[in-house]
Amino acid sequence: MNMASARYESLDAIRGVAVMGILAMNIVAFALPFSAYTNPIAGGPIGNVDLATWFFNFVFIDSKMRGLFSMLFGASTLLVIESAAASGRSAARAHYSRMLWLAIFGLVHFYFIWFGDILFLYAVCGLLLFAFRNLSVKALVIWATAFLIVGIGFLSSGWLMFALAEAGKLPGETAAQMQHDFAQLNADMGPNAASYAKEMAIHLGSYGSIVADKLANRFSEPFVSALMFLWETMGLMLIGMALFKSRMLTGEWDAARYRKWALAGFLIGIPPLVGLAWYQYASGFSAVSTFGASLSLSAPFDIAATIGWAALIMLLIQTTARDRVRMRLAATGRMAFTNYLVTSIVMTTIFYGYGLGLYGSIGRTALYLFCFGMWAAMLFWSKPWLDRFHYGPLEWIWRSLSRWRLQPMRKVAPAQ
């Protein structure tokens, strides 16, 4: 294997881990009303085992896997831009065409498959990423820091206002104006039986009723979410571009350096996250505490832990993973787009009313069984598919649409 292939295999392998990890983060949102995603008692008291699972997810998985996926999107976007330029094609045309179609895929995913789409957000960020392609590692880190500060500051200011309102320390007129927002926060993130029951009824309904609800009541959500989370996501993607340019994500660092970065990332990130988990528990999982801990206060520590995860995964790929394991992970990563969307189709079919109707009936810990099954499927089918075809099925569609012509799909066997 030549050096370039080895480097890209390492990048593909960590992307494979990321697309598997993001299911561990999303499984609760597939199987339970969205308030349970951040609040473990949204639907009522839970047992100690499920509470421990929530604690583990909050500290080690939630936001970290999304952060890793976002970083790898930034790195992969830079790789596509560089590959287009190297092959003599217009880098700008290749990039913006890909982002256009990704935005369309994202909207279809949101309205017709699952509301937890990130593809549209990634496409919006991708429109900006092209301007940063030629920056140095140092410049990318500076810009990433600036985006992250704005994003964290924006969400933290919202948390502070809610915290002051909850404590009754806002002026009367301001407090009155916030009543609607505060009620919505409690519906989305607090223990709210009515809101929980309403979402249960929607997702145990027919496919048509679920789609109709999104078109009627959540039509603007992808666009609002893109505005809210653009800053943080851009920061993460720029970090990914910096890590790609520094050769961290291509497996070219020595083991000691990966080990040092993993240790530093976890030491910086994990202890404060444990404290924030306790803060939520001690508050009785109030909506204000879950909003603050999940969306603003945890952000810098989530980022540190995400970088720690990236370093640890690269260390394990480099020093521990057997060749066949690394190849399976790399194939899963090369088909990340297909695996991400197929996961949504499979999980909504399992849990929603038009499928097996298991929505709301399985505890947090038991949901990992579905993760294990889907991970096994990704690892099982991705490599045999890519042994026969150049791309995953949805990667092929995306590439063909982006280039405005059908791309070769089946690999041609060498002449005997």
ZIBELCOR-V137793 format. One record per pair of residues at least 12 apart in sequence whose C-alpha atoms are under 6 Angstrom apart, sorted by the first residue. I is the first residue (numbers start at 0). J is the second residue. If there is no record, write none. Layout:
# ZIBELCOR-V137793
I & J
I & J
This chain:
# ZIBELCOR-V137793
6 & 249
8 & 329
9 & 249
9 & 250
10 & 248
10 & 249
11 & 329
11 & 332
11 & 333
12 & 328
12 & 329
12 & 332
14 & 332
15 & 328
15 & 329
15 & 331
15 & 332
17 & 68
20 & 64
21 & 64
24 & 61
30 & 350
30 & 358
30 & 359
31 & 358
31 & 359
32 & 198
34 & 187
34 & 188
41 & 189
41 & 190
49 & 363
49 & 364
52 & 364
58 & 272
63 & 301
63 & 305
67 & 305
69 & 235
69 & 236
70 & 235
70 & 236
70 & 239
71 & 239
73 & 236
73 & 239
73 & 240
74 & 239
74 & 240
74 & 243
96 & 401
97 & 401
98 & 122
101 & 122
102 & 119
102 & 122
105 & 118
105 & 119
111 & 210
120 & 225
124 & 233
136 & 241
139 & 237
139 & 241
143 & 234
143 & 237
146 & 230
146 & 234
147 & 231
147 & 234
150 & 230
150 & 231
151 & 295
154 & 295
155 & 295
158 & 291
185 & 286
188 & 286
189 & 285
189 & 286
202 & 351
202 & 352
203 & 351
203 & 352
204 & 352
205 & 352
205 & 353
206 & 353
254 & 314
257 & 310
257 & 314
260 & 310
261 & 307
261 & 310
261 & 311
264 & 303
264 & 304
264 & 306
264 & 307
265 & 304
265 & 307
268 & 300
268 & 303
268 & 304
275 & 292
327 & 378
327 & 382
330 & 381
330 & 382
331 & 381
334 & 391
337 & 393
387 & 410
388 & 408
388 & 409
388 & 410
389 & 408
